[in-house]
Amino acid sequence: MLIIRKFTPADLSSVYKVEVESFEDPYHPVFLMNLYELHGDMFFVVEWVGKIVGYIIAREVGDSGHIIAIAVAKDFRKEGIGSMLMETVEKTLLRKGVREIWLEVRVSNKEAIEFYTRLGYSMAGVQEYYYVDGEDALILKKYFY
């Protein structure tokens, strides 16, 4: 059974494993804890039989929301977990009065771009040299009016 709940510091090592498995340039555990300290009310994990299999971190910026990171363990992808996480954060941000949400995604990550597009996100710009390796990021937005 899948359970979505708020992140706790005890989840850090499990979240970091998902992070390393998912990204070429993973966030350091100290940075993940900093994000929790700053945005703990917007840091959710998904558990399956006691194991963390996904997470999402977001923040509120005025009347906008920003998806900082989302990842699902490889063996659990394409099971709807990413959509559940996005829906949880979107609902939480909407309750806070947010009317648009944005995120960054690697221009080469076609699978993620398709995922976000299916969820209603659309192209809003490009951030050049966004990633450590110099790759650009697409900025995608979803509006709630």
C-alpha positions in Angstrom: 0.0 0.0 0.0 1.3 3.4 -0.9 1.3 6.2 1.7 2.1 9.8 1.1 3.3 11.7 4.1 5.5 14.6 5.2 9.3 14.0 5.2 11.0 13.6 8.5 14.8 13.7 9.2 14.8 10.0 9.7 13.9 9.7 6.0 17.0 11.4 4.8 19.1 8.4 3.8 16.2 6.8 1.9 15.4 10.0 0.1 19.1 10.4 -0.8 19.2 6.9 -2.3 16.3 7.8 -4.6 18.1 11.1 -5.4 21.3 9.4 -6.4 19.5 6.8 -8.4 17.5 9.5 -10.3 20.0 12.3 -11.0 23.4 12.7 -12.6 24.1 15.6 -10.2 22.2 14.6 -7.0 21.6 17.1 -4.2 23.9 16.5 -1.2 22.2 15.2 1.9 23.1 18.4 3.8 21.3 20.4 1.0 18.3 18.1 1.3 18.2 18.8 5.0 18.5 22.6 4.4 15.5 22.3 2.0 13.6 20.5 4.8 14.4 23.2 7.3 13.2 25.9 4.9 10.3 24.1 3.2 9.4 21.2 5.5 5.7 21.8 5.0 6.2 21.1 1.2 8.5 18.1 1.5 6.6 14.8 0.9 7.6 11.2 0.6 5.8 8.1 -0.7 6.2 4.9 1.3 5.5 1.4 0.0 5.6 -1.3 2.7 7.8 0.9 4.8 10.3 1.8 2.1 10.6 5.3 0.6 10.1 5.0 -3.1 9.6 8.7 -4.1 9.7 12.3 -2.8 8.9 15.8 -3.8 10.1 19.2 -2.5 8.4 22.5 -3.3 8.3 26.0 -2.0 5.9 29.0 -2.0 7.2 32.2 -3.6 4.6 34.9 -3.3 1.6 33.7 -5.2 3.7 31.2 -7.1 4.9 27.7 -6.3 8.1 26.1 -7.3 8.8 22.4 -7.6 12.4 22.1 -6.5 12.8 18.4 -7.0 10.8 15.2 -7.6 12.0 11.7 -8.0 10.7 8.1 -7.9 12.8 5.0 -7.4 13.5 3.3 -10.8 11.6 0.1 -9.9 8.5 2.1 -9.0 8.3 4.4 -12.0 5.2 4.5 -14.3 3.0 3.4 -11.4 1.4 6.8 -10.9 3.6 7.8 -7.9 5.0 10.9 -9.6 1.4 12.1 -10.4 0.4 11.4 -6.8 3.3 13.5 -5.5 2.6 16.4 -8.0 -1.1 16.4 -7.1 -0.3 16.5 -3.4 1.9 19.5 -3.8 -0.4 21.3 -6.2 -3.3 20.9 -3.8 -1.2 22.1 -0.9 0.1 25.1 -2.8 -3.4 26.0 -4.0 -4.7 26.0 -0.4 -2.0 28.6 0.3 -3.3 30.8 -2.5 -0.8 30.0 -5.2 -2.1 30.5 -8.8 0.8 29.2 -10.8 3.5 26.6 -10.3 6.8 26.4 -12.2 9.7 23.9 -12.4 12.9 23.3 -14.3 13.7 20.2 -16.3 16.7 19.2 -18.4 16.1 19.9 -22.1 17.3 16.3 -22.8 14.8 14.7 -20.3 12.1 14.0 -22.9 10.3 11.5 -20.6 10.0 14.1 -17.8 8.9 16.8 -20.2 6.1 14.5 -21.5 5.1 13.7 -17.9 4.8 17.3 -16.9 3.0 18.2 -20.2 0.4 15.4 -19.4 -0.1 17.1 -16.1 -0.9 20.5 -17.7 2.5 22.2 -17.6 3.6 24.1 -20.6 6.8 25.8 -21.9 7.5 29.2 -20.2 11.2 29.7 -21.1 14.7 28.4 -21.1 17.3 28.9 -18.4 20.7 28.6 -20.1 23.5 26.6 -18.4 21.2 25.7 -15.5 22.8 22.4 -14.6 26.3 21.7 -13.3 27.3 20.1 -16.6 26.1 23.2 -18.5 22.9 21.8 -19.9 20.0 24.2 -20.3 16.7 23.8 -18.4 13.2 24.3 -19.7 11.0 26.3 -17.4 7.5 24.8 -17.4 4.5 26.4 -15.8 1.0 25.5 -14.9 -1.6 28.1 -14.2 -4.6 27.8 -11.8 -7.1 30.6 -12.6 
